[in-house]
Amino acid sequence: MSQAAQRFEAEAKDRARRESPAVPDVRHRFVYPDDRAIEKPFDWRQMRRLLGYMSPYKKDVFIALLVTTAGTIATLIVPLLISAAIDNGITAGDIGYLTRMTLYLGLCYATWWITAGIRIRVTNWIGQRILRDIREALFRHVQYLSFNFFDQRSAGSILVRIINDVNALQELFTNGVVNVLMDLLILTGIIAIMVSIHPGLAFASMVILPFMMALSTGIRRRIRRGWQEVRIRLSRINSHLNEAIQGMRVTQAFVQEKENMRFFDYINDDYRRKMNESTRFSDLFAPMVELTGAVGTCIVYWYGATLVIRGEITLGLFVAFVYYLGRFWEPIARLGNVYNQVLQAMASSERIFEFMDTQPSVAERPDAVALPPIEGEIRFENVFFEYKPGRPALRGVDLHVKPGQTVALVGATGSGKTTIVNLLCRFYDVTSGRVTIDGHDVRDVTLASLRSQISIVLQDTFLFSGSIADNIRFGRPDATMEEVREACRAVGADEFIEKLPDGYDTIVSERGSGLSLGQRQLVSFARALLANPRILILDEATASVDTETELHIQKALERLLQGRTAIVIAHRLSTIRNADMIVVMDHGRIAELGNHDELMAKDGIYRTLVEAQFKFIDRSTPAAG
């Protein structure tokens, strides 16, 4: 079998696999709440809002319009010069007159060439800065949205809005707006001149226009809807790629590469089909304009020729009219393309403004004040909280933490431990009740002044791309190198950092790949301590470190927690037994409260958890001998 035949057979099998009804339906995977078309009519108020980003560049827009006007006038003069050259130069045999008209034509073309170059340069300069401004505004707004916003959306779908949807506005701002004004100016000038040459001939050339407008109006809604669907499918591809790459280890561990490829094939092919469909409808504009122009031109040639024969207009004027007629359809065709750009821009701007109009559920009050330096007293007063209505996460929690105390939160998964931390940092707002720090309701103070006095070390350590030193400085960018080293020495991170090829200048990639889990955790711990918080939160912070490293951290904590309030979420007994107070959570309520010895004496939930942990350790330890 030849290579071509083998390739054809392979393609046929692949096509059959895609189209086979036996292929599992994967369309239900990775569907997010924002994965839908936004049903809004074409809104000129929204278009004005979009064009409002041009306001800072009014001077540059004026320059672009000025040179565009000059170039347009120059091009509109050309047919009149050609008409004069034919009637007064060629027909009359006046070489001198013909020479002058030729020089004027050259001047007009030179003017058009120079102004076009300036216009293109200025409009591109304006367009790129507007895209930068929109992207910055969108990213700035997203950074201040609340946690529930990110709970409901994938990282990939957010990236699509900030990158792809903003990029989709490029043609509108770099060419569309100025070109619309230029084409409208050209059309106005051409119509005025054509009417002045011969009103009847002008009317005959435009008699076909109403039919074109009716056809274009009929497909307008489908084009706009189509480009919205294209954006949605691109969002699905980005979302899946983001999750597939981050979850590659899980995919390979469970041998799901083929399933992942099958789903990617589906969404990729779905994107192709929708893009083809949308492009097909958008491309109907150009053929419609060309067909309309062809019909109109035929009418003009027939009617105009009869007028020349009758002597009602000169040959030069007829040539000029035909020239203007050819120029008349060009801006209409470009306006059709700009209209497509506008529809694409509207589809993207609706998705952009949906994010921009999303208000954070946790927002500062207008009269919020800065939280003064705190001692670290924490109170939860009859706190109820629901992530989703009807599904309470906390039920009437009352808790008092004195300044400088170390409080451990224990309990089963989903009992409400992390929720207490989220409410303390005001990542979410209480449903009822209140949370106070040094008597200040956290809802009455600014978020920056609250969170700047709290440091968190999470189980899932996140390191940013950059040097180790920069990651440690993340909470205090102005910290000196000596302060960075001191924080690392305090938690024992200096030992492994100094052994790295570039020490503190060692570059780590996204999420800190290249470092072990324990090393990443130590870097995160040093980052939290360098911020010098009054309240330190450890959320399963030692879960990823080995026993030796954990012992080192415990020794550092004994010294570092002096004078600080600490909230520790952990399952390991060694992490919590020395806490001043242990809070046992159960189904969103505080079930037990006390120190280790007191809770062990109660023979309750805490003792059950401890004994279960010891039994697990005993089973996991190999028998001696």
N, C-alpha and C positions, 0 to 999 in steps of 0.2 A: 504494500500500500504506500502511495506517495506521501510526502510530508503534507502537501496541500489537502489530500484526502483525510489524513489523520487529524489535521487541524480542524477540518470541517466536521468530522465525526465528534471530536471533543467539544466543539462549540454546540453541536446539536444536543449532545448529552447534557451539557451545562444548561442550555435553554430548556430542555425537558425537565431538568431538576427544578429549575426556577418556577416553571409553569405547572408542575405536577400537583394535583390536588392532595397527594400524600404528604407534601411538605407541611410541617406543623405551622399553624398560624402564629406568627411572631409579632403581629401588629399591636398587641396589647402591651408590649414591653416598653419601658422607659417613656411613658406618657405623663407629662407634667401639667399642673394646673394652668400654666401660661402657654401650653402647646395647643393653641387654637387661633382661629381667625378672629380679628377684632371687628365686630359688625358696627360700623359707623358710616353714615353717609359722607360724601365728599364735603368737607367743611372748610370754607374759606377762612374762618377764624383760626383754624389750625394751621392753614397755609400762611396766614399773616404771622402767627406765632413762630413758625419756622423761619420765615423771612426776617423776623425780628433779630435774628443772629447776625444780620448784615449791618445793623445799626452802628456798631463801633467803626465800621469801615465806609461810612457815608462819603468821605472825601475821595477815597479810592474808587468807589462806585461811580461817583460823579465824573471822575477822570475817564473811566471806562465808557460811560455814556457819551461824554463829550467827543472822544475820538471815534466812537461808533457812529455818532451822528455825522461827523465830518466825512468818514469813509462812506456812509450811506448816501450822503448828498453827492459825493463824487461819482458813485456808481450810477445814480439816477440821472446824472447829466450825460453819461456816455451815449445812450440811444438818441438823445436830441442832437448831439454833435454828429453822430453818424447820419441822421436824417438831413441835417444842414449840409453835410459833405456831399451827400447824394444829389440833393435838389439844387444846391448853389455852387457846388464844385464840379462833380463829375458831369451832371447834365449840362451845366453851363460851360464846361471846359475851362474853368478857372483854376489853374494849378496853384497859384498863390493862396487862394482861399482854402483849397484842399490841404495844402501844407500846414496852414495855421490850424485847421481842425485836427490834423494828425498830431500836432504838438500839444494841443489841448487834451486830446485823448490820452497821450502819454502822461501828461501831468495828472489827469484824473486817476489813471491806473497806478501811478506812483503814490498818490495820496492814499488810495485804497490799500496798497501793499504796506505802507508804513503804519497806517492806523490799525490795520488788522494785526500786525505784529505787536503793537502796544496793547491792543485790546486783549489778545490772547495771554500776554504776559501778566497784565494787571488782574484779569479775571481768575487766572490760575493762582495767583498770589492771594487774592481774596478768598477763593474757594477753599484752599488748603488751611487757611487760618480759621475759617468758619468751622470746618470739620474738627480742627483741633479744639476749638472752644466748646463745641457740642460734646465731644468725647470727654473733655475735662469736666464739664458740668455734669454729665451723666455719671462718670466714675465718682466724682465728689459726692453726688447725691446717694449713690449706691452704698458708699462707705458708711454713711450715717443711718442707713435703714436698719431696722431691728432684726433680731435673730429669726423671728417667725417668717420674715421675707425669704431668708436663705433656707429655712426649713422646707419651704414649699417649692423650691426651684433648684435645678441642677446647676453646677458651675458652668457647664457647656452652654446652656441656654442663656445665661447671663453674659457670657463672653460674646455670643452671637449679637446681642443687642449693642454691646459697647463697640464691637469691631465691625462686623459685617453690616449691620443695619445703619451705622453711621457712614461707613464707606459707600453705601448705596446712595447717599445724598451727594456724592462727589460731582456727578455730571450735572445735577441741578444747579449747584452753586458755582462750579467752574465755567460752565457754558450756558446752562439753561436760562437763568434769569436775564442776563445781558442779551443773549441771543433772541429771547422773546421780545424784548424792547426793540432790538435792531430789526427783527422781522416785521413787527407791527409798524415801525417807522417806514420800512421799505414798502409794505403793503399800502399804507396810507398814501405815500408819495406816488406809487405806481397807479393806484386807482384814480387819484386826482389828475395825473397826467393823461391817462387813457381816456378819462371822461372829457378832458379839455381837447384832445385830438378829435374824438368823435363819440358822443354819448351813446348812439345806437350800437356802434361796434363794441363799446365797453360793456353794454348790457348783454349783447349776444355772447361775449366771452365768459360771462359769469352766470349765465342762465342755469348751468349745471350744478352750481354750488349747493343749492338746497338739498339735492339728492345725496351729495357727499356728506353733508352735515347730519342728515337723517341716518345714514348708514353708520357713521362714526358714533353717534349717540347710542345706537343699538348695541354696540359691543363694549361700551365704556365700562359698565358694571362688571362684565366678565373679565376684562383686563385687570381691573383693580383687585378683584377677588383672587385672580390667578397669581398676581405678584405677592399677595399676602400668603397664599398657600406655599409659594416658593420659599419665602422667608421661614415659615414654620418648618418645612422639611429640612432646610439647612440647619435650623436649630436642633432638630433631632439628630442629624449627623454629628454635629459638634458635641452634643450631650453624650452620645454613645461613645465617640472617640475618647472623650475625657474620662469616662468611667471605664472603658475597656483598657486604656493605658494604665490608669491608676490601679485597676484590679487585675493586672496581667498575672500576678502570682496566683491569685485565686482561680483564675480561668485555667491556667496550665495545671494547677494542682488537681482540679476536678475534670480535666481533659474536656474542656468545653470550647476548644478553639473552633471546631466546625460549627457549633451552635452560634458562636459569636459571629463567624463569617457569614452564616446564613442570615442572621438578622441584619448585619451590615449590608449584605447584598440587597436585601429587601428595601431598606431605607434609602440606599444609594440609588437603586433603580427607580424607586418612588419619586425621589428628587429629580432624576432625569426626565421622567414622564411629565411631571408637573412643569418643569422648566420648558420642555418642548411645547407643551400645550399653551403656556403663557406667552412664549415667544411667537407661536403661530398666530395667536390673536393680535399681539402687538404689531406683528409684521403686516397685518392686513391694511394698516394705515397707508404705507407707501404705495402698494398697488392701487388702492382706491384713489389716491391723489393722482397717480400717473394716468389711470383710466379717465378720471375726470378731466385732467389736463389735455389728454389726447382728444377727447370728444370736443372740449371747448376750443382747442386749436383748429380742429377740422372746420368747426363752424366759422371761426374767425377768418381762416384762409379763404373759404368760399365767399363769405359775405364781404370781406375786405377787398378781395380781387374784383368783385363786381363794383365796389365803390371807386376803385382806381380806374377801371374801364370807363365808368360814367364821368370821371373827372371830379368827383366830390372830394377826394383827398389825393395828395401827391404820392408818388412811389416812395419817396424818402420817409414821409409820415407813416405809410403803411409798414415799411421795414422797421421803423422805430416802434410802432405799435406791436408788431410781432415779437420784437426783441423784449419789450415790456411784458408781453404776455408770457414769454418763456420765463422771465424773472418773477412773474406773478405766482407761478406754481411752485417755485423753489422755496420761498418762505412758508407757503402753506404746508409743503411736505416737511420742512424743518419744524414747524409748529406742531405737526402731528407727532414727530419724534419727541419733541419737548413734552408733549402731552403724555406720552408713554413714560418719560422720565419723571414727570410730576406724579403719575399714578404709582410708579415704583417708590418714589420718595414719600408719598403719602402712606403707602403700605409700611415702609420702614419707620416713618416719623410717628405713626400711630403706636407702634411697638416701643419706640424710644420714649414718647411722652407718657405711655402707660406706666413705665418705670418712674419717670420724672414726677408724675402726679401721685405716685404711691407715697403716702406719708408714713413715717416711722410710728409704729404703735407705742414705742417708748420714746417720748419727746420731752424736752425741757419745757417747763412752764415759763410763761413770759416774765414772771417775777422771780425766777429761780436765782438763788444766790450761790456764791462760791462756798464750798464746804471748808471751814477753817481747819488747820492742822488738828488731827484727831488723836484721842487717847486709845480708841479701839473698843469702846463699849458697844455691844450689838444687842438689839432687842427685836424679836419677832412677836407681834402682838395680835393674837387671834387671826393668823394669816391663812386665807384660803386662796388657792390658785388652780387654774385650769389651762392647760395648753390648748385644749379644744373644748367647746361647750359640752357639758354633760359628762366630762371625763376628768374628775378632780385629781390633781397631783399632790396637793397639800390640803389637809382638812383641819382647820383650827389649831395651827401650830403656835405655841407660846414658848419662847426661848430667850434666856438672858445670858449673855456672855460678857464677863467682866474684862476690863482692859488687861492685857498681858496674859490672859488665859489661853491654854491650848485645848481646843475642843475637837473631839473625834466624832465623826458621824459614821455609824455602821448600820447595816440592814441589808435586806435582800435587794437584788436588782429591781429598780422601779419603785422603791419604797419612798423616794423623795429626797435623797441625799443631795444629788446634783442640783435639784430644783432649789434647794435652800441657798446654794452658792449663786445660782443664776439670779435669784431675787435680791440677794445681798449686793451683787455688782450691778443690779438693775439692768440686766440683759432682757428681762421681762418685768412687767408690772403686776403687782398682786391683784387678784380678783376682788378681795376684800381684806380688811385689816391693814396693818402697816408694818414697815421695816424701818428701824431707826439706827443711826450710828451716832453715838454721843448725844442722843436726844434729837438729832436732826432727821426728819423723814427723808429718805433717799429720793423721794419724788419732788422735794422742794429745793434740791441743790443741783448745780450744773453737773452734767455727766463727766466732764473732764476732771473737775475737782474731786469727784467721788472716786473714779477709777484710777486716778493718778496716785491715790494713797492705798491701793490694793494691788497685790501681785498674785498671779495665779500660775501654778505649775500643773499642767494637765498630763494625763496618762498618754494621750496621743500627742507626742511632742512635735511641734511644727517649727522647722528651721527654714529661713529664707535663703535664697541663692545669694552668696556673698561670703565674706570671710567669717571665721568663728568670732573674731573680736566684734565685728559689726552686728552679728546676731546677739551677742551678749549685751551690746550697747542699745539694743532696740528700744528698751524702756527709758533709757537715759542717753540720748545721742551725744550729749556734751561731756560724758564721763571720760576721764583720763585713762591712759593705758595702764597706769599703776592701779587705779580703782578697779579696772577690769581684772587684772591679775589677782588683786586681793579678794575679789568675789569668787574667783575660780579656786584660789587656795582654800577659802573657807569651806567649800563643798567638795574639795578633793578633785576638781576637774583639771587643775594645773598639771597633774602628773601625766595624763595621756596627751594633753594639748602640746606640751613642750617636747614630746617625743615625735610629733608629727613633722613632716618635712619642712613646712613653713611656719610651724608653731601657731601663734594666734592669727597669722595672716593666711592660714590654710583656707582655701576656697571650698565650700561645700555647695552642692547643688540643691535643687528643690527638695524640701522635706528632710535634708541632711543625709542623703544617701552617701555612703562611704564611711559613716560612723555607725557604731553599734547602737542598739536601742539604749543601753545603759549610758553610753557616752553622750548621746543626744539628750537624754534625760538630765545629765549633769550640766550640760550647757544651758538647758532650759532653767535649771535650778539657779545657776549663777546669774542668768538674765533677770530672774525674779528678785534675787537678793540685791543686785546692783541698783535696782529701782528704789531700794531702801523704803519698803512699804511699812505702814503702820499695821495693816492687816495682811497676813500671808495665808493663801489658800493652796492646799495641796490636794488635788483631786486624783487619787490613785497614783500619786507621783512616784512612788517607789515600786510600782507593779512591774516595771520593765527592767529593773536592775537586779544584779545578782546579790547573793547574801552578803558577800564581802563589801560590795559597794554600798549596800543598804546600811551596814554597820557604820561605814565611814560617814554616811549622810546623817545617821542618828547622832553621832558624836558632834558633827557640825551644828545640827539643830539645837542641841543642848545649849550651845553658846549663842547661836544666832537668833533664837526665839526669845531671848531675854528682853523684856519690855515690849514685845510685839504680841498682838492677838493673832492666834493661828486657828484656822479651820482645816481639819484633816479628814479627808474621805479615804478610807482604806479598809481592806479586808484582812491584811496581815496583822496578827496579834502583836508582833514586835513593834509595829508602827504606832499602835494606839494605846497600849497598856499603860504607858507613862503619861497619858493625857490627863489634864486637870479634871476634865469632865468628858464623859462618853454619852452621846445621844443615840439611842437605838430607835431607828425609824421603822415603821411597819404600816404599809398601805397609806402613806401620806400623813401619818400621825406619829407623835412621839410616844413610843410604847414604854421606854425605860430611860432613866436619867441618873447618872452618878459616876463615880470613878470605877476602876477595874475591880477592886476588892468588893465594893458595895454591890456591884451588879452580879458578880460571881456568887455572892451570898444569897441573892434573891432567887436563884434557881429559875430564871426566866429565859427570855429570848436570847439575851446576850450570852448566858452560860451555854445555851444550846449551840450557838454559833461557834463559840470557842472550842467546845468539846468536839464538834464536827470537824473543825480545822485540825485539831490534834489527831483525830482518827485518820484523816486524810494523809497527814504527814507520816504517821506510823505505817500506813499501807504503802506509801511511796518510798520509804526508806528500806534498802536491801538488808536482809538479815545478816548478822555478823557471822564470821566463820565460813 
